[in-house]
C-alpha cells in the first residue's frame, strides 16, 4: 500500500490500537490530552491581548534615545537647567526666494511663525530665540558708552526707517551666521523642546508635533517664502510618518511568505495556520508591551517582524513534520504528538537562545535599546506557546489535505531507494559531507573570514553621512539640513563643553584664558567651523570699550573689566550665578570622524587643565550627546557579541552535549557576523543604536537553522548512519524548511530596499543577507564541519545499522516505530 492510499484510508480521528495516550513527556500529555482547554486559554489570551494591543502608542522619548548613565550625559543632565535648551531642539529657517529679510511682509510672516511655534506643545519658551524674541539683542559702543536693545525695537512699525534700524541692529547683534544667514535671505527660529508636554504631563508626542510643523510649513510657504526644519524631533516625526509604509512592507512580507509556503505544501489551510499562529505571537507581544506601558518607536517597530520571522521558521518545521507523518499513514492526532515529541526540545532550545540573544541587549545603557530587548524577548517567549504548542494542537484537529500529505513523501521514497536525495539542489547540498567538497567549503569559508575580517576592521561607529542617515539623501529633512549647512556658519551640529567654576568666577581671567586656549585648539580641527564662548565675547567687548580699535582684541588680565561684560552677555553663554560657562563648538557635520577628533582634543585638554578653579566637562549639544552614544554603542557592540555567543554556546552544549556539535553549530554563525560587518562597511552603514538588534538577530535566526539540522543529523548518527546518510535524513526532515524559510524571509525583507526611509532599506538588505547566509551556513558549512568533527566520534547503536534504518524509512507502515525510536534519540539531541 503506498503513501497516498494510507492517507486516504486513515481517518484523522482514529488512533492505532497500540498508541498509548499516556506516552510521552508530562508536558506532551498536558497539552494533547487537554487540547480543548489549551485552545480555549489561547483564545482568551488572544482576545485580551489583542484588545490591549489596540492601545499601543507610537512615539519616541529623547532621554530614552541617549545613554543616561554615561559621564557626558550625566554632566549634561546635572546642568540641564543652565544649558538653554542644548539637548532636544528644532531649528526653523524662514527664507525668501527673492529680495532679503529686511522686508515688511517677510518680518510679518516671521512674527506669525514665531508666535505659532511659541504656542506649540512642549516648547521650552524662555529659551526660544528668533529676531522677534526679546532675548535676541544687539550691543554696540556709542558716544554714551556701551548700549544695547532688542534687534527688532519696540517701536518697529514696518516703515523704511524701521527696516533700516533692524538692518543696523542685526549687524551689531553678532547673529549673522547664527540666526541670520550671511546673504540676509533667511533667518532662524530656534525652538528648544521639553521632554513632556506641560499641559498634560505626558511624553511629548513627536508624531503630532511633526504634523503641526508640516501644517505650519504648508500654511506659510508660498511664492516667495520657503521653510526648512531640522532637529531630533523632526527626524523622529518623519520616521513615525513613514511607519505606515513600514507596515505596508510588513504585510507584503507576510503575503510572500504565505504564497511560498503554500507553493511548497500545496495545502492552503496548514499554510494559513502557520501564518496565523506567527501573527498571533506578534499580537500577544504587542499586547504585553501595552500592558507594560511601553510605546513602539521608529527603531523597535521592526521587532514585530523579527518575531514573525522567527515564528515562521519554527511553525514551518512543525507543519512539515506533521505533514510528513500524515503522509506516512499516521492520523493527524498521532502525527501532531510525534512531531511535538520530536521537535519541541529543539524548538525550545532555539527560542530560548533567541531570547537570550535579545536579552543581552539589556546591558546597553540606552533606554530605547532596553525596551527593544524586552519587547523582542517577550515576542520570542510567546512563540513557545503560539508556535510550539498551539500550532501542533490545531494541526492535530484539522491535519493537512491528503494530496499535500502524499506529495510530502512521494519524492522521498524514490530518493531513498537510490540512496540519494531527489532533486539536483538537494543532491548538491548532500555533496558537502564528502571530504573533497567539505575541504572546498571550509577553504572558501576561511577565505571569507580573512576578507571579512579585513573589511570589518574599517567598520565605524556612528553616522557616516551628513544630515539624518536614517532618511534618504534626497528626503525633505536632509535637503533642509543641507540648506542650513550652506547658509549658516553656526551649524545645527553643536558640541558644547561645560566649564564649572566657583560662583561669580566664570569671567575671571584665569578661567577665560583657558577657554580661549581650548577654542583655539578646536578651531584648528578640519571638522570645526567656528566656536563661541564668553572668552570670544569678552575679547570683542574690549574692542567696544576702546572706541572700536581692534588692537584691543584680546583678553585683558583684569577680572573687573571682564566681569563688566557679564551684564550684557547672552544667557546661553553662562548661567545665572556665573558658575558655569558653555563653550559652543559648531561642527561641519556629525560624522564619526568629526566627533572623534573633537572628543579627543577636548578630553586631552580637560585632563591637562582641570583644577579647583575650573573643571572642563564633556558634553552637551546634539553632537555631544551623539558622541556619548557612539562611545556606548562601540563598547556595547563587542560586549553584546561576546554575551550572545556565550549564551549560544552554553545552550548548544545543553542541547547537544558534545563540543563538536557546538563547534559545528557556532562557526557558521560567526562567519555570518563577520560578513555582515563587511557588508556594512561596503554599504557605508555605521554601527548605531538601531543596528545592534539586527546584529543580535543574525545570531538568533542562524542558531535556529543550525539546531534543527544538527539535531536530526546527530540522531541519525546515533542510529548508525554515516554522516552523508544522516545529513540526507536531516535535509528531508528539516533542511527543506530551513531553505524555504531562509529564502522566503530574505525575499520578504529585500522588498524593503524600495522604502523611502533609508533606515528600513538598510535593515532590509542586512536582514536579507543574514537570512540567506545563515541558511547557506546551516546547509553547506555545517555538514562540511560535521564530516571532520562528527563522523568518527558518534557511536552507532550496534543493532541498528545504517542500511537497516534506510530500508525501514522506505516503508510507510514502519514509520511509526521508526519515529518513536528516532524521537527518543532526537529529543536528547
Rosetta blueprint (number, residue, H / E / L):
1 X L
2 X L
3 X H
4 X H
5 X H
6 X H
7 X H
8 X H
9 X H
10 X L
11 X L
12 X L
13 X L
14 X L
15 X L
16 X L
17 X L
18 X L
19 X L
20 X L
21 X L
22 X L
23 X L
24 X L
25 X L
26 X H
27 X H
28 X H
29 X H
30 X H
31 X H
32 X H
33 X L
34 X L
35 X H
36 X H
37 X H
38 X H
39 X H
40 X H
41 X H
42 X H
43 X H
44 X H
45 X H
46 X H
47 X H
48 X H
49 X H
50 X H
51 X H
52 X H
53 X H
54 X L
55 X L
56 X L
57 X L
58 X E
59 X L
60 X L
61 X L
62 X L
63 X H
64 X H
65 X H
66 X L
67 X L
68 X L
69 X L
70 X L
71 X H
72 X H
73 X H
74 X H
75 X H
76 X H
77 X H
78 X H
79 X L
80 X H
81 X H
82 X H
83 X L
84 X L
85 X L
86 X L
87 X L
88 X L
89 X E
90 X E
91 X E
92 X E
93 X E
94 X E
95 X E
96 X E
97 X L
98 X L
99 X L
100 X L
101 X L
102 X L
103 X L
104 X H
105 X H
106 X H
107 X H
108 X H
109 X H
110 X H
111 X H
112 X H
113 X H
114 X H
115 X H
116 X H
117 X H
118 X H
119 X L
120 X L
121 X L
122 X L
123 X E
124 X L
125 X H
126 X H
127 X H
128 X L
129 X E
130 X L
131 X L
132 X L
133 X L
134 X L
135 X L
136 X L
137 X E
138 X E
139 X E
140 X E
141 X E
142 X E
143 X L
144 X L
145 X E
146 X E
147 X E
148 X E
149 X E
150 X E
151 X L
152 X L
153 X L
154 X L
155 X L
156 X L
157 X L
158 X L
159 X L
160 X H
161 X H
162 X H
163 X H
164 X H
165 X H
166 X H
167 X H
168 X H
169 X H
170 X H
171 X H
172 X H
173 X H
174 X L
175 X L
176 X E
177 X L
178 X L
179 X L
180 X E
181 X L
182 X L
183 X L
184 X L
185 X L
186 X E
187 X E
188 X E
189 X E
190 X E
191 X E
192 X E
193 X E
194 X L
195 X L
196 X E
197 X L
198 X L
199 X L
200 X L
201 X L
202 X L
203 X E
204 X L
205 X L
206 X H
207 X H
208 X H
209 X H
210 X H
211 X H
212 X H
213 X H
214 X H
215 X H
216 X H
217 X H
218 X H
219 X H
220 X H
221 X L
222 X L
223 X L
224 X L
225 X E
226 X E
227 X E
228 X E
229 X E
230 X E
231 X E
232 X H
233 X H
234 X H
235 X H
236 X H
237 X H
238 X H
239 X H
240 X H
241 X H
242 X L
243 X H
244 X H
245 X H
246 X H
247 X H
248 X H
249 X H
250 X H
251 X H
252 X H
253 X H
254 X H
255 X H
256 X H
257 X H
258 X H
259 X H
260 X H
261 X H
262 X H
263 X H
264 X H
265 X H
266 X L
267 X L
268 X H
269 X H
270 X H
271 X H
272 X H
273 X H
274 X H
275 X H
276 X H
277 X H
278 X H
279 X H
280 X H
281 X H
282 X H
283 X H
284 X H
285 X H
286 X H
287 X H
288 X H
289 X H
290 X H
291 X H
292 X L
293 X L
294 X L
295 X L
296 X E
297 X L
298 X L
299 X L
300 X H
301 X H
302 X H
303 X H
304 X H
305 X H
306 X H
307 X H
308 X H
309 X H
310 X H
311 X H
312 X H
313 X H
314 X H
315 X H
316 X H
317 X H
318 X H
319 X H
320 X H
321 X H
322 X H
323 X H
324 X H
325 X H
326 X H
327 X H
328 X L
329 X L
330 X L
331 X L
332 X H
333 X H
334 X H
335 X H
336 X H
337 X H
338 X H
339 X H
340 X H
341 X H
342 X H
343 X H
344 X H
345 X H
346 X H
347 X H
348 X H
349 X H
350 X H
351 X H
352 X H
353 X H
354 X H
355 X H
356 X H
357 X H
358 X H
359 X H
360 X H
361 X H
362 X H
363 X H
364 X L
365 X L
366 X L
367 X H
368 X H
369 X H
370 X H
371 X H
372 X H
373 X H
374 X H
375 X H
376 X H
377 X H
378 X H
379 X H
380 X H
381 X H
382 X H
383 X H
384 X H
385 X H
386 X H
387 X H
388 X H
389 X H
390 X H
391 X H
392 X H
393 X H
394 X H
395 X H
396 X H
397 X H
398 X H
399 X L
400 X L
401 X L
402 X H
403 X H
404 X H
405 X H
406 X H
407 X H
408 X H
409 X H
410 X H
411 X H
412 X H
413 X H
414 X H
415 X H
416 X H
417 X H
418 X L
419 X L
420 X L
421 X L
422 X L
423 X L
424 X H
425 X H
426 X H
427 X H
428 X H
429 X H
430 X H
431 X H
432 X H
433 X H
434 X L
435 X H
436 X H
437 X H
438 X H
439 X H
440 X H
441 X H
442 X H
443 X H
444 X H
445 X H
446 X H
447 X H
448 X H
449 X H
450 X H
451 X H
452 X H
453 X H
454 X H
455 X H
456 X H
457 X L
458 X L
459 X L
460 X L
461 X E
462 X L
463 X L
464 X L
465 X L
466 X L
467 X L
468 X L
469 X L
470 X L
471 X L
472 X L
473 X L
474 X L
475 X L
476 X H
477 X H
478 X H
479 X H
480 X H
481 X H
482 X H
483 X H
484 X H
485 X H
486 X H
487 X H
488 X L
489 X L
490 X L
491 X L
492 X L
493 X L
494 X E
495 X E
496 X E
497 X E
498 X E
499 X E
500 X E
501 X E
502 X L
503 X L
504 X L
505 X L
506 X L
507 X L
508 X L
509 X H
510 X H
511 X H
512 X H
513 X H
514 X H
515 X H
516 X H
517 X H
518 X H
519 X H
520 X H
521 X H
522 X H
523 X H
524 X L
525 X L
526 X L
527 X L
528 X E
529 X E
530 X E
531 X E
532 X E
533 X L
534 X H
535 X H
536 X H
537 X H
538 X H
539 X H
540 X H
541 X H
542 X H
543 X H
544 X H
545 X H
546 X L
547 X L
548 X L
549 X L
550 X H
551 X H
552 X H
553 X L
554 X L
555 X L
556 X L
557 X L
558 X L
559 X H
560 X H
561 X H
562 X H
563 X H
564 X H
565 X H
566 X H
567 X H
568 X H
569 X L
570 X L
571 X H
572 X H
573 X H
574 X E
575 X L
576 X L
577 X L
578 X L
579 X L
580 X E
581 X E
582 X E
583 X E
584 X E
585 X E
586 X E
587 X E
588 X L
589 X L
590 X L
591 X L
592 X H
593 X H
594 X H
595 X H
596 X H
597 X H
598 X H
599 X H
600 X H
601 X H
602 X H
603 X H
604 X H
605 X H
606 X H
607 X H
608 X H
609 X H
610 X L
611 X L
612 X L
613 X L
614 X E
615 X E
616 X E
617 X E
618 X E
619 X E
620 X E
621 X H
622 X H
623 X H
624 X H
625 X H
626 X H
627 X H
628 X H
629 X H
630 X H
631 X H
632 X H
633 X H
634 X H
635 X H
636 X H
637 X H
638 X H
639 X H
640 X H
641 X H
642 X H
643 X H
644 X H
645 X H
646 X H
647 X H
648 X H
649 X H
650 X H
651 X H
652 X H
653 X H
654 X H
655 X H
656 X H
657 X L
658 X L
659 X H
660 X H
661 X H
662 X H
663 X H
664 X H
665 X H
666 X H
667 X H
668 X H
669 X H
670 X H
671 X H
672 X H
673 X H
674 X H
675 X H
676 X H
677 X H
678 X H
679 X H
680 X H
681 X H
682 X H
683 X H
684 X L
685 X L
686 X L
687 X E
688 X L
689 X H
690 X H
691 X H
692 X H
693 X H
694 X H
695 X H
696 X H
697 X H
698 X H
699 X H
700 X H
701 X H
702 X H
703 X H
704 X H
705 X H
706 X H
707 X H
708 X H
709 X H
710 X H
711 X H
712 X H
713 X H
714 X H
715 X H
716 X H
717 X H
718 X H
719 X L
720 X L
721 X L
722 X L
723 X H
724 X H
725 X H
726 X H
727 X H
728 X H
729 X H
730 X H
731 X H
732 X H
733 X H
734 X H
735 X H
736 X H
737 X H
738 X H
739 X H
740 X H
741 X H
742 X H
743 X H
744 X H
745 X H
746 X H
747 X H
748 X H
749 X H
750 X H
751 X H
752 X H
753 X H
754 X H
755 X L
756 X L
757 X L
758 X H
759 X H
760 X H
761 X H
762 X H
763 X H
764 X H
765 X H
766 X H
767 X H
768 X H
769 X H
770 X H
771 X H
772 X H
773 X H
774 X H
775 X H
776 X H
777 X H
778 X H
779 X H
780 X H
781 X H
782 X H
783 X H
784 X H
785 X H
786 X H
787 X H
788 X H
789 X H
790 X L
791 X L
792 X L
793 X L
794 X L
795 X L
796 X L
797 X L
798 X L
799 X L
800 X L
801 X L
802 X H
803 X H
804 X H
805 X H
806 X H
807 X H
808 X H
809 X H
810 X L
811 X L
812 X H
813 X H
814 X H
815 X H
816 X H
817 X H
818 X H
819 X H
820 X H
821 X H
822 X H
823 X H
824 X H
825 X H
826 X H
827 X H
828 X H
829 X L
